[in-house]
Amino acid sequence: MVSPSVKEVFIQGLTLDGKTFRPSDWADRLCGVMSQFRPGGPQPGSHLTYSPWCLPTLINGVKCVVVNSALRDVEPMAWDFALNFAKDNNLQVAEACLLPDSPQA
């Protein structure tokens, strides 16, 4: 499903047939569950922020979750959970990477 050399996977809030995935807060829920998986492991209060390896974002008006491959290296079962969530819900998945915002002129 995903090549072993990929750096980031985008789970898109669109089903394979192009319908918007519901509930509308699915990305926040998934990232909330994944919040404990982070560099250095869970710390007191870390459940209050998202993991840098699993972040919700909005791309072209579509809710997405960006899953970094570092998660696969540190916690393979969490990586599998995220990708199986996409598979089980027939969500579109893309291999890509986020680019930093360009400086404002």
DSSP file (Angstrom, degrees, kcal/mol; ACC not computed):
  #  RESIDUE AA STRUCTURE BP1 BP2  ACC     N-H-->O    O-->H-N    N-H-->O    O-->H-N    TCO  KAPPA ALPHA  PHI   PSI    X-CA   Y-CA   Z-CA
    1    1 A M              0   0    0      0, 0.0     2,-0.4     0, 0.0    92,-0.1   0.000 360.0 360.0 360.0 -45.3    0.0    0.0    0.0
    2    2 A V        -     0   0    0     92,-0.0     7,-0.0     4,-0.0    92,-0.0  -0.982 360.0-116.2-125.9 135.0    2.8    2.5    0.9
    3    3 A S    >   -     0   0    0     -2,-0.4     3,-1.5     1,-0.1     0, 0.0  -0.377  22.5-124.4 -68.7 147.7    6.3    2.3   -0.3
    4    4 A P  T 3  S+     0   0    0      0, 0.0    -1,-0.1     0, 0.0    -2,-0.0   0.710 107.5  55.9 -66.0 -20.3    9.0    1.7    2.3
    5    5 A S  T 3  S+     0   0    0      2,-0.0    64,-0.1     0, 0.0    -2,-0.1   0.456  77.7 122.1 -92.1  -0.6   11.0    4.8    1.3
    6    6 A V    <   -     0   0    0     -3,-1.5     3,-0.1     1,-0.1    91,-0.1  -0.324  45.3-163.2 -65.6 143.5    8.1    7.2    1.8
    7    7 A K  S    S+     0   0    0      1,-0.3    62,-3.0    89,-0.2     2,-0.3   0.781  72.1  13.9 -95.7 -34.6    8.6   10.1    4.3
    8    8 A E  E     -AB  68  96A   0     88,-0.6    88,-1.9    60,-0.2     2,-0.4  -0.997  60.1-154.8-144.2 147.4    5.0   11.2    4.8
    9    9 A V  E     -AB  67  95A   0     58,-2.4    58,-3.0    -2,-0.3     2,-0.7  -0.980  10.9-149.3-121.2 133.4    1.6    9.8    4.0
   10   10 A F  E     -AB  66  94A   0     84,-3.5    84,-2.3    -2,-0.4     2,-0.7  -0.910   4.6-160.8-103.7 115.5   -1.4   12.0    3.6
   11   11 A I  E     -AB  65  93A   0     54,-3.0    54,-2.1    -2,-0.7     2,-0.3  -0.872  20.3-151.8 -92.6 116.6   -4.7   10.4    4.6
   12   12 A Q  E     -A   64   0A   0     80,-3.0     2,-0.8    -2,-0.7    80,-0.4  -0.646  20.4-124.8 -96.5 147.0   -7.4   12.5    2.9
   13   13 A G  E    S+     0   0A   0     50,-2.6     8,-2.5    -2,-0.3     2,-0.4  -0.088  83.5  96.0 -80.7  37.6  -10.9   13.0    4.1
   14   14 A L  E    S-D   20   0B   0     -2,-0.8    78,-2.6     6,-0.2     6,-0.2  -0.994  71.6-130.1-127.1 134.4  -12.3   11.7    0.8
   15   15 A T  E >   - B   0  91A   0      4,-3.0     3,-2.5    -2,-0.4    76,-0.2  -0.288  36.5 -98.1 -74.1 168.4  -13.4    8.2    0.2
   16   16 A L  T 3  S+     0   0    0     74,-2.1    -1,-0.1     1,-0.3    75,-0.1   0.759 127.2  53.5 -61.1 -24.0  -12.2    6.3   -2.9
   17   17 A D  T 3  S-     0   0    0     73,-0.2    -1,-0.3     2,-0.1    74,-0.1   0.278 124.2-103.5 -95.0  12.2  -15.4    7.3   -4.6
   18   18 A G  S <  S+     0   0    0     -3,-2.5     2,-0.2     1,-0.3    -2,-0.1   0.507  73.3 138.6  88.7   5.4  -14.9   11.0   -3.9
   19   19 A K        -     0   0    0      1,-0.1    -4,-3.0    -5,-0.0    -1,-0.3  -0.584  60.7-103.9 -85.6 148.0  -17.3   11.5   -1.0
   20   20 A T  B     -D   14   0B   0     -2,-0.2    -6,-0.2    -6,-0.2     2,-0.2  -0.522  38.9-121.7 -69.5 131.6  -16.4   13.6    2.0
   21   21 A F        -     0   0    0     -8,-2.5     5,-0.2    -2,-0.3    42,-0.1  -0.534  36.8-113.6 -77.9 139.3  -15.7   11.4    5.0
   22   22 A R  S    S+     0   0    0     -2,-0.2     2,-0.2     3,-0.1    -1,-0.0  -0.916  84.3  54.4-121.6 150.0  -17.8   11.9    8.1
   23   23 A P  S >  S-     0   0    0      0, 0.0     3,-1.6     0, 0.0    -2,-0.0   0.455  75.6-136.1 -76.6 162.2  -17.8   12.7   11.0
   24   24 A S  T 3  S+     0   0    0      1,-0.3     3,-0.3    -2,-0.2     4,-0.1   0.705 100.9  54.5 -65.9 -20.0  -16.3   16.1   10.2
   25   25 A D  T 3> S+     0   0    0      1,-0.2     4,-2.2     2,-0.1    -1,-0.3   0.120  70.2 117.4 -99.1  22.2  -13.8   15.9   13.1
   26   26 A W  H <> S+     0   0    0     -3,-1.6     4,-2.6     1,-0.2     5,-0.2   0.865  73.0  53.1 -57.6 -39.0  -12.3   12.6   12.1
   27   27 A A  H  > S+     0   0    0     -3,-0.3     4,-2.4     1,-0.2    -1,-0.2   0.911 109.9  47.2 -66.3 -42.0   -8.8   14.1   11.6
   28   28 A D  H  > S+     0   0    0      2,-0.2     4,-2.0     1,-0.2    -1,-0.2   0.893 112.9  50.0 -65.2 -39.3   -8.8   15.6   15.1
   29   29 A R  H  X S+     0   0    0     -4,-2.2     4,-2.1     2,-0.2    -2,-0.2   0.935 111.6  47.1 -64.9 -46.5  -10.0   12.4   16.6
   30   30 A L  H  X S+     0   0    0     -4,-2.6     4,-1.6     1,-0.2    -2,-0.2   0.929 114.4  46.6 -62.3 -44.9   -7.4   10.2   14.8
   31   31 A C  H  < S+     0   0    0     -4,-2.4    20,-0.5     1,-0.2     4,-0.4   0.830 108.9  56.4 -68.1 -30.7   -4.6   12.6   15.7
   32   32 A G  H >< S+     0   0    0     -4,-2.0     3,-0.9     1,-0.2     4,-0.3   0.910 107.2  48.2 -64.5 -42.1   -5.8   12.7   19.3
   33   33 A V  H >< S+     0   0    0     -4,-2.1     3,-0.5     1,-0.2    -2,-0.2   0.859 114.3  47.1 -64.0 -34.9   -5.5    9.0   19.6
   34   34 A M  G >< S+     0   0    0     -4,-1.6     3,-1.7     1,-0.2    -1,-0.2   0.437  82.4 100.5 -87.1   0.3   -2.0    9.2   18.1
   35   35 A S  G <  S+     0   0    0     -3,-0.9    -1,-0.2    -4,-0.4    -2,-0.1   0.760  72.7  62.7 -62.1 -26.2   -0.9   12.0   20.4
   36   36 A Q  G <  S+     0   0    0     -3,-0.5     2,-0.9    -4,-0.3    -1,-0.3   0.700  84.9  84.1 -73.2 -17.5    1.0    9.7   22.8
   37   37 A F    <   +     0   0    0     -3,-1.7    16,-0.5     4,-0.1    17,-0.1  -0.766  64.4 124.2 -91.4 105.7    3.4    8.6   20.0
   38   38 A R    >   -     0   0    0     -2,-0.9     3,-2.4    13,-0.1     2,-0.1  -0.957  69.1 -66.0-154.1 163.9    6.1   11.3   19.9
   39   39 A P  T 3  S+     0   0    0      0, 0.0    14,-0.0     0, 0.0    -2,-0.0  -0.368 124.4  16.5 -57.1 132.2    9.8   11.7   20.2
   40   40 A G  T 3  S-     0   0    0     -2,-0.1    -3,-0.0     2,-0.0     0, 0.0   0.448 119.5 -98.9  82.7  -0.1   10.9   10.8   23.7
   41   41 A G    <   -     0   0    0     -3,-2.4    -4,-0.1     2,-0.0     2,-0.1  -0.052  68.6 -26.2  76.8 176.8    7.6    9.0   24.4
   42   42 A P        -     0   0    0      0, 0.0    -6,-0.1     0, 0.0    -5,-0.0  -0.351  62.9-172.3 -66.0 141.3    4.6   10.3   26.2
   43   43 A Q    >   -     0   0    0     -2,-0.1     3,-2.6     1,-0.0     4,-0.3  -0.844  42.0 -71.4-125.0 162.4    5.3   13.0   28.8
   44   44 A P  T 3  S+     0   0    0      0, 0.0    -1,-0.0     0, 0.0     0, 0.0  -0.373 124.2  10.9 -55.2 127.0    3.0   14.6   31.4
   45   45 A G  T >  S+     0   0    0     -2,-0.1     3,-2.0     1,-0.0     4,-0.2   0.372  89.8 119.9  85.1  -4.3    0.5   16.8   29.5
   46   46 A S  G X   +     0   0    0     -3,-2.6     3,-1.3     1,-0.3    -1,-0.0   0.723  63.5  70.4 -67.9 -17.6    1.6   15.4   26.1
   47   47 A H  G 3  S+     0   0    0     -4,-0.3    -1,-0.3     1,-0.2   -12,-0.1   0.604  88.0  67.1 -71.0  -9.0   -2.0   14.2   25.5
   48   48 A L  G <  S+     0   0    0     -3,-2.0     2,-0.3   -13,-0.1    -1,-0.2   0.534 102.6  46.4 -89.3  -7.2   -2.9   17.9   25.2
   49   49 A T  S <  S-     0   0    0     -3,-1.3     2,-0.1    -4,-0.2    -4,-0.0  -0.922  89.6-102.5-131.2 158.3   -1.0   18.4   21.9
   50   50 A Y        -     0   0    0     -2,-0.3     5,-0.1     1,-0.1   -18,-0.1  -0.443  40.2-104.0 -76.1 152.3   -0.7   16.4   18.7
   51   51 A S    >   -     0   0    0    -20,-0.5     3,-1.5     3,-0.4   -13,-0.1  -0.508  22.2-129.5 -68.4 141.7    2.2   14.2   18.0
   52   52 A P  T 3  S+     0   0    0      0, 0.0     3,-0.2     0, 0.0    -1,-0.1   0.645 109.6  59.1 -67.5 -10.5    4.6   15.8   15.5
   53   53 A W  T 3  S+     0   0    0    -16,-0.5    15,-2.5     1,-0.2     2,-0.3   0.488 111.5  36.4 -93.8  -4.3    4.4   12.5   13.6
   54   54 A C  E <  S+C   67   0A   0     -3,-1.5    -3,-0.4    13,-0.2    -1,-0.2  -0.760  75.4 165.7-151.6  97.5    0.6   12.6   13.1
   55   55 A L  E     -C   66   0A   0     11,-2.2    11,-3.1    -2,-0.3     2,-0.2  -0.927  31.4-131.0-123.9 137.3   -0.9   16.0   12.4
   56   56 A P  E     +C   65   0A   0      0, 0.0     2,-0.3     0, 0.0     9,-0.2  -0.588  37.0 162.8 -78.8 147.5   -4.3   17.2   11.1
   57   57 A T  E     -C   64   0A   0      7,-2.6     7,-2.9    -2,-0.2     2,-0.5  -0.960  36.3-121.6-154.5 170.4   -4.2   19.7    8.3
   58   58 A L  E     -C   63   0A   0     -2,-0.3     2,-0.5     5,-0.2     5,-0.2  -0.984  25.7-177.3-121.6 121.9   -6.4   21.2    5.6
   59   59 A I  E >  S-C   62   0A   0      3,-2.6     3,-1.9    -2,-0.5    -2,-0.0  -0.970  73.3 -21.8-125.2 117.9   -5.2   20.9    1.9
   60   60 A N  T 3  S-     0   0    0     -2,-0.5    -1,-0.1     1,-0.3     3,-0.1   0.862 127.5 -51.9  51.6  39.6   -7.3   22.5   -0.8
   61   61 A G  T 3  S+     0   0    0      1,-0.2     2,-0.5     0, 0.0    -1,-0.3   0.519 115.2 116.8  79.8   5.3  -10.3   22.5    1.5
   62   62 A V  E <   - C   0  59A   0     -3,-1.9    -3,-2.6   -42,-0.0    -1,-0.2  -0.922  66.6-125.4-110.1 127.2  -10.0   18.8    2.3
   63   63 A K  E     + C   0  58A   0     -2,-0.5   -50,-2.6    -5,-0.2     2,-0.3  -0.505  40.3 172.5 -68.6 135.6   -9.3   17.6    5.8
   64   64 A C  E     -AC  12  57A   0     -7,-2.9    -7,-2.6   -52,-0.2     2,-0.4  -0.925  30.8-139.3-139.5 161.7   -6.2   15.4    5.9
   65   65 A V  E     -AC  11  56A   0    -54,-2.1   -54,-3.0    -2,-0.3     2,-0.6  -0.999  16.3-150.1-122.6 127.4   -3.9   13.7    8.4
   66   66 A V  E     -AC  10  55A   0    -11,-3.1   -11,-2.2    -2,-0.4     2,-0.6  -0.874  12.1-166.9 -98.6 119.1   -0.2   13.8    7.7
   67   67 A V  E     -AC   9  54A   0    -58,-3.0   -58,-2.4    -2,-0.6   -13,-0.2  -0.935  11.4-144.1-110.7 119.5    1.6   10.7    9.1
   68   68 A N  E >   -A    8   0A   0    -15,-2.5     3,-1.7    -2,-0.6     4,-0.5  -0.566  16.3-127.2 -83.9 144.2    5.4   10.9    9.2
   69   69 A S  T 3> S+     0   0    0    -62,-3.0     4,-1.5     1,-0.3     3,-0.4   0.663 102.0  79.1 -67.1 -15.1    7.4    7.8    8.6
   70   70 A A  H 3> S+     0   0    0    -63,-0.3     4,-2.1     1,-0.2    -1,-0.3   0.844  87.5  60.0 -58.8 -31.4    9.3    8.3   11.8
   71   71 A L  H <> S+     0   0    0     -3,-1.7     4,-3.1     1,-0.2     8,-0.4   0.901 101.4  52.5 -62.0 -40.9    6.2    6.8   13.5
   72   72 A R  H  4 S+     0   0    0     -4,-0.5    -1,-0.2    -3,-0.4    -2,-0.2   0.877 110.8  47.7 -61.8 -38.7    6.7    3.6   11.5
   73   73 A D  H  < S+     0   0    0     -4,-1.5    -1,-0.2     2,-0.2    -2,-0.2   0.870 122.1  32.8 -71.8 -37.5   10.3    3.4   12.7
   74   74 A V  H  < S+     0   0    0     -4,-2.1    -2,-0.2     1,-0.2    -3,-0.2   0.867 136.8  13.8 -89.2 -40.6    9.5    4.0   16.4
   75   75 A E    >X  +     0   0    0     -4,-3.1     4,-1.9    -5,-0.3     3,-0.9  -0.679  61.5 179.0-140.8  81.5    6.1    2.4   16.8
   76   76 A P  H 3> S+     0   0    0      0, 0.0     4,-2.7     0, 0.0     5,-0.2   0.815  83.0  57.5 -56.4 -33.5    5.1    0.1   13.8
   77   77 A M  H 3> S+     0   0    0      2,-0.2     4,-2.1     1,-0.2     5,-0.1   0.870 106.5  48.9 -68.1 -34.1    1.8   -0.8   15.4
   78   78 A A  H <> S+     0   0    0     -3,-0.9     4,-2.2    -7,-0.2    -1,-0.2   0.898 111.1  50.6 -69.0 -40.7    0.7    2.9   15.6
   79   79 A W  H  X S+     0   0    0     -4,-1.9     4,-2.4    -8,-0.4     5,-0.2   0.944 111.8  47.4 -59.2 -48.8    1.8    3.3   11.9
   80   80 A D  H  X S+     0   0    0     -4,-2.7     4,-2.9     1,-0.2     5,-0.2   0.886 108.7  55.6 -60.9 -39.3   -0.3    0.3   11.0
   81   81 A F  H  X S+     0   0    0     -4,-2.1     4,-2.1     2,-0.2    -1,-0.2   0.938 109.3  46.0 -58.7 -47.9   -3.2    1.6   13.0
   82   82 A A  H  X S+     0   0    0     -4,-2.2     4,-1.7     1,-0.2    -2,-0.2   0.927 116.3  44.0 -63.2 -45.6   -3.2    4.9   11.1
   83   83 A L  H  X S+     0   0    0     -4,-2.4     4,-2.3     1,-0.2    -1,-0.2   0.867 112.9  51.4 -70.0 -34.8   -2.9    3.2    7.7
   84   84 A N  H  X S+     0   0    0     -4,-2.9     4,-3.4    -5,-0.2     5,-0.2   0.833 104.3  58.4 -70.2 -30.6   -5.5    0.6    8.5
   85   85 A F  H  X S+     0   0    0     -4,-2.1     4,-1.5    -5,-0.2    -2,-0.2   0.940 109.3  45.1 -58.6 -46.5   -7.9    3.4    9.6
   86   86 A A  H  <>S+     0   0    0     -4,-1.7     5,-2.9     2,-0.2    -2,-0.2   0.931 116.1  45.7 -62.5 -46.1   -7.6    4.8    6.1
   87   87 A K  H ><5S+     0   0    0     -4,-2.3     3,-1.5     1,-0.2    -2,-0.2   0.930 111.3  51.3 -63.6 -47.0   -8.0    1.4    4.5
   88   88 A D  H 3<5S+     0   0    0     -4,-3.4    -1,-0.2     1,-0.3    -2,-0.2   0.790 115.6  42.6 -62.8 -28.2  -11.0    0.3    6.6
   89   89 A N  T 3<5S-     0   0    0     -4,-1.5    -1,-0.3    -5,-0.2    -2,-0.2   0.238 110.5-119.3-103.8  12.3  -12.8    3.6    5.8
   90   90 A N  T < 5 +     0   0    0     -3,-1.5   -74,-2.1     1,-0.2   -73,-0.2   0.861  54.9 165.8  54.4  41.5  -11.9    3.6    2.1
   91   91 A L  E   < -B   15   0A   0     -5,-2.9   -76,-0.2   -76,-0.2     2,-0.2  -0.602  41.5-107.2 -89.9 149.7  -10.0    6.9    2.4
   92   92 A Q  E     -     0   0A   0    -78,-2.6   -80,-3.0   -80,-0.4     2,-0.4  -0.537  35.5-164.3 -72.6 137.3   -7.7    8.2   -0.3
   93   93 A V  E     -B   11   0A   0     -2,-0.2     2,-0.4   -82,-0.2   -82,-0.2  -0.985   5.9-173.1-127.0 135.4   -4.0    8.0    0.7
   94   94 A A  E     -B   10   0A   0    -84,-2.3   -84,-3.5    -2,-0.4     2,-0.6  -0.983  22.1-134.3-130.0 141.5   -1.1    9.9   -1.0
   95   95 A E  E     +B    9   0A   0     -2,-0.4     2,-0.3   -86,-0.2   -86,-0.2  -0.836  56.1 115.7 -90.8 124.2    2.6    9.7   -0.5
   96   96 A A  E     -B    8   0A   0    -88,-1.9   -88,-0.6    -2,-0.6     2,-0.3  -0.884  52.5-116.7-163.6-170.3    4.0   13.2   -0.3
   97   97 A C        -     0   0    0     -2,-0.3     2,-0.3   -90,-0.1   -87,-0.0  -0.990  24.2-115.5-147.4 148.1    5.8   15.6    1.9
   98   98 A L        -     0   0    0     -2,-0.3    -2,-0.0     1,-0.0   -32,-0.0  -0.635  27.6-148.5 -79.5 136.6    4.8   19.0    3.4
   99   99 A L        -     0   0    0     -2,-0.3     3,-0.1     1,-0.1    -1,-0.0  -0.825  25.4-102.6-102.8 145.9    6.9   21.9    2.2
  100  100 A P        -     0   0    0      0, 0.0    -1,-0.1     0, 0.0     2,-0.0  -0.305  45.6 -95.0 -63.6 150.7    7.6   24.9    4.5
  101  101 A D        -     0   0    0      1,-0.1     3,-0.1     3,-0.0     0, 0.0  -0.363  42.9-111.2 -62.9 144.9    5.6   28.0    3.8
  102  102 A S        -     0   0    0      1,-0.1    -1,-0.1    -3,-0.1     3,-0.1  -0.525  40.1 -96.4 -76.2 147.2    7.3   30.5    1.6
  103  103 A P        -     0   0    0      0, 0.0     2,-0.2     0, 0.0    -1,-0.1  -0.342  42.0-108.8 -63.7 142.8    8.4   33.7    3.3
  104  104 A Q              0   0    0      1,-0.1    -3,-0.0    -3,-0.1     0, 0.0  -0.516 360.0 360.0 -72.9 137.1    6.0   36.6    2.9
  105  105 A A              0   0    0     -2,-0.2    -1,-0.1    -3,-0.1    -3,-0.0   0.461 360.0 360.0 -81.5 360.0    7.3   39.3    0.6
